[in-house]
Structure formats: structure tokens, C-alpha cells
Amino acid sequence: MKDTHPDIEERFFKMIMERSGEERLRMGFEMGAIARKLVIASIIQTIPEASDKDIKAAILERFYKNEIPQDIRQKIIKRIKE
């Protein structure tokens, strides 16, 4: 769904591109960290008794379910939980 007017989208893009590469990279890292915190909060809300290892395994599932084949994910999860 695209509900942003093209003029606004262009203006936003120009504003972002006016920042230095370092600033844009920092923004990307911050957005990634925020996404991770949101996922962790969601996991804890769904599974309050989740251990750190359970959370790591759930993060792997949430972020990489469509990128890493299931058999490989299961091997990784097994190693995480050891």
C-alpha cells in the first residue's frame, strides 16, 4: 500500500539524502535496533517465561523465516539452545 503523495515522498527522500553517509548508516542501525527491541517485547509478551535462548531462537524465526531454509534454521536453533 502506498498512501504517501509523490511530492512528499520526493521531499522526504531529498531530506534523507542531504544527510551524510555516516548519519544515514547510523539511522539504519538505530532502526534495526528498534525493530529488534519490538520483536523481543512481542516475544516476551507472548511467552513471558521465555529464556534468553528461547528469545534468540524466536528472533531468528521472526527475522529469517523466509530467508533461511527450515532445516538449516532448526540446526541453528538447536545450537542456540545447547
N, C-alpha and C positions, 0 to 999 in steps of 0.2 A: 504494500500500500504506500502510495506516495501522496501525501497531503500538503507538502510544502510548495508554495508558489515558486516557480523557477527563478524569479528575480531575487527572492530571499535566499534560495539555495545558492545562487551565484555569489551573493553578497557574503554569505557565511563562508563559502569556500575561499574567497579572496581574503577574508579576515584571518582564516587559519593559515593561509599561505604567506601572509605577512609576518608570521612568527618565524623565528629561526628554526633550523632543523633540530637543534637541541631542545627547544621548547616543545615542538611537535612530538618529538620522541618521548619527552617526559610526560606529556599529556597522554600518549598512548599507554605508557607504563602505568600511569595513575588509573586510567580507565580499566586496564587489565586487573589491577589490584582491587578496585572497587567491585568488578564483576566476581572475582574470587570470593570476596567477603560476602557478597549477596548469596552466592551459591552455598557457602559454608553456613550462613544463617538459615537458609532454607533447609539444608540437610539436618541441622540441629533441631529445627522446629518439627521436622517430620520424624526424626529419630533422636529424641532427647538423650538417650543413653549411648549414642554413638561414640566410639573411641576415636583417638587421633587417626589410627589406621583405617577405621571404617570411613572416616571423613575423607581421607586421601583417596581411598578406593572409589567413593561416591563422586569425588571431584573428577577423577579420571573418566568415569562413566558419563558425567554430565558434559564435559568439555570435548571428549574424544570418541564418543559412541559411534559417530558416523565416519570417523577418520581412521580408526584402528580396528582391524578385524576382531570379531568377538573372541576367537581362540587366543589371539595374542593379548587382548585385554585381560582375559581370565588368567593367563600366565603372569602378567604384571601384577594383577590384584593378589594373586597367591603369594608373590614375593613381597608385596607391601604388607600383607597380613602375617608374614612369618616373624 
